[in-house]
């Protein structure tokens, strides 16, 4: 499957004159999640495009330092990391954890589904189903890591809209955010986001019985869920 989250897409979007960049940041698609999701504490979780694009930019680095971000969760696939890795100097200052949501690594049963029940979907839509259905172990690791770290955390893939978007939607659902608020936050990333793709994530969680049942199915314990709420909820 072609990857919907690639470095060319990031570059192309950065060059678009209408591309929406945070008024408070020079980093593409960088923002405090609490800005769009009212239930989350400020300065706990941030979403962003790949920070490898800014690791030699002192203005961007000073912004991360001022905010107090110490932990970076990188959702890129191994090949994406190899193409654009973090420098030693960046990794010496920030704890960089790679938990790949890799659309090139699909189980056979899902590949079969893409040729049957998903055959009429776009590659981007198929990738969304892959992330929500096939990356549940990675989601478990991500949620456990966020729950157990005291630092402010930045989460990114490449453009910060799809894979990072999934994690933010799940956090928002866990904290009780409503459909309208979560959709508005997702759409703020622009760059070919749309409600149909958002609903792949949202409706899947609803259809399996809600956010708690989905997270339990991912293997996330009640203690981790409680810790997440304690850490993130206002």
C-alpha positions in Angstrom: 0.0 0.0 0.0 1.4 3.5 -0.8 2.0 5.4 2.4 -0.2 8.4 3.0 2.3 9.8 5.4 5.5 10.4 3.5 8.2 12.9 3.5 7.2 14.3 0.1 3.7 15.0 1.4 5.3 16.9 4.3 7.5 19.0 1.9 4.6 19.7 -0.5 2.4 20.8 2.3 5.0 23.1 3.8 5.3 24.8 0.4 1.6 25.4 0.1 0.7 29.0 0.6 -2.6 28.1 2.3 -1.0 25.5 4.6 -2.1 26.2 8.2 0.8 26.6 10.6 0.2 27.4 14.2 0.3 31.1 14.9 2.5 30.5 17.9 5.0 28.1 16.3 7.4 27.9 13.4 7.0 24.1 13.5 4.4 22.7 11.0 1.2 21.4 12.7 2.7 21.9 16.2 0.2 22.6 18.9 -0.7 21.8 22.5 -3.5 19.3 22.3 -5.4 21.1 25.0 -5.9 23.9 22.5 -8.4 21.8 20.6 -9.5 19.3 23.2 -10.9 21.1 26.3 -10.8 18.1 28.6 -7.0 17.7 28.6 -4.6 19.6 30.8 -2.5 22.2 29.1 1.2 21.4 28.5 0.9 17.6 28.8 0.6 16.3 25.2 1.6 18.1 22.0 1.0 17.0 18.4 3.4 17.9 15.6 4.9 17.1 12.3 8.3 15.3 12.3 10.7 17.3 14.5 13.6 15.9 12.4 12.8 18.8 10.0 13.7 21.3 12.8 16.4 19.5 14.8 19.0 22.0 13.5 16.8 25.0 14.0 17.7 26.8 17.2 14.5 28.8 17.2 12.4 25.6 17.1 14.6 23.9 19.6 14.3 26.8 22.0 10.5 26.6 21.7 10.5 23.0 22.7 12.9 23.8 25.6 10.7 26.7 26.8 7.6 24.5 26.8 9.4 21.8 28.7 9.1 19.0 26.2 11.6 16.2 27.0 9.9 13.2 25.4 9.2 12.7 21.7 7.1 9.7 20.5 7.9 9.0 16.9 5.2 7.0 15.0 7.1 6.7 11.7 8.0 3.4 10.1 11.6 2.2 10.1 12.1 3.2 6.5 10.9 6.7 7.3 13.2 7.0 10.2 16.2 5.8 8.1 15.3 8.3 5.5 15.2 11.2 7.9 16.8 10.2 11.3 17.3 12.2 14.5 20.8 13.5 15.1 22.9 12.4 18.0 22.7 15.9 19.5 18.9 15.9 19.3 18.7 12.5 20.9 21.1 13.5 23.7 18.7 16.3 24.7 15.3 14.7 24.0 14.2 11.2 24.8 13.1 9.9 21.4 11.0 6.7 21.4 10.1 5.2 18.0 6.8 3.2 18.1 6.2 2.6 14.5 2.7 2.5 12.9 4.0 1.0 9.7 1.5 0.8 6.8 4.1 -1.2 4.8 3.9 -4.0 7.4 0.4 -5.5 7.0 -0.8 -8.9 8.2 -2.1 -11.3 5.5 -5.7 -11.2 6.8 -5.7 -7.4 6.4 -4.3 -7.6 2.9 -7.1 -9.9 2.0 -9.6 -7.4 3.5 -8.2 -4.6 1.3 -9.1 -6.6 -1.8 -12.7 -7.4 -0.6 -14.5 -5.2 2.0 -12.1 -2.2 1.5 -11.7 -2.5 -2.3 -13.6 0.7 -3.0 -11.7 2.8 -0.6 -8.7 5.1 -1.3 -5.3 4.1 -0.2 -5.5 6.7 2.6 -8.7 5.3 3.9 -7.3 1.8 3.8 -4.4 3.0 5.8 -6.7 4.5 8.4 -8.4 1.1 8.8 -4.9 -0.5 9.1 -3.9 1.9 11.9 -7.0 1.4 14.0 -7.3 -2.4 13.5 -3.8 -3.7 13.1 -1.7 -1.3 15.3 -3.3 -2.0 18.6 -0.2 -3.4 20.3 1.6 -0.2 19.4 -1.3 1.8 20.7 -0.9 -0.1 24.0 2.8 0.8 24.2 2.1 4.4 23.4 -0.6 4.8 26.1 1.5 3.0 28.7 4.5 5.3 27.9 2.4 8.4 28.2 0.9 7.2 31.4 4.2 6.5 33.0 6.3 9.5 32.0 6.2 12.8 33.9 7.5 14.9 31.0 5.5 16.9 28.5 5.3 14.7 25.4 5.3 15.5 21.7 3.7 12.9 19.4 4.5 12.9 15.7 4.5 10.8 12.5 5.5 12.7 9.4 2.9 15.5 8.9 1.3 14.9 12.3 -2.2 14.5 11.0 -3.0 10.8 10.4 -1.1 8.5 12.8 -0.6 11.2 15.4 -4.2 12.2 14.7 -5.4 8.7 15.7 -3.6 8.8 19.1 -5.0 12.3 19.8 -8.5 11.1 18.9 -8.2 8.1 21.2 -7.0 10.3 24.1 -9.8 12.8 23.5 -12.4 10.0 23.5 -11.0 8.6 26.7 -11.3 12.0 28.4 -14.9 12.4 27.2 -14.5 14.9 24.3 -17.4 15.0 22.0 -17.5 14.2 18.2 -17.7 17.9 17.2 -14.7 18.9 19.2 -12.5 16.0 18.2 -13.4 16.5 14.5 -12.6 20.2 14.7 -9.2 19.4 16.2 -8.5 16.8 13.6 -9.5 19.1 10.7 -7.2 21.9 12.0 -4.2 20.0 10.7 -5.7 20.4 7.1 -3.4 18.7 4.6 -6.1 16.5 3.1 -7.9 15.7 6.3 -11.6 15.2 6.0 -14.6 14.0 8.0 -14.9 10.7 6.1 -11.4 9.7 7.2 -11.9 10.9 10.7 -15.0 8.8 11.0 -13.0 5.6 10.2 -11.3 6.1 13.5 -14.2 7.4 15.5 -16.9 5.0 14.2 -14.6 2.0 14.6 -14.2 2.7 18.3 -17.9 3.3 18.8 -18.8 0.1 16.9 -16.6 -2.1 19.1 -18.4 -0.8 22.2 -16.7 2.5 23.0 -13.3 3.8 23.9 -12.8 1.7 27.1 -13.6 -1.6 25.3 -11.4 -0.6 22.4 -8.4 0.2 24.8 -9.0 -3.1 26.7 -9.0 -4.9 23.4 -5.6 -3.3 22.8 -4.4 -4.8 26.0 -4.3 -1.6 28.0 -5.1 -2.3 31.7 -7.5 -0.5 33.9 -4.6 0.9 35.9 -3.0 2.4 32.9 -6.3 4.0 31.9 -6.8 5.4 35.4 -3.2 6.8 35.3 -3.8 8.4 31.9 -7.0 10.1 33.2 -5.2 11.3 36.3 -2.3 12.7 34.3 -4.2 14.2 31.4 -7.7 15.1 32.5 -8.4 18.6 33.8 
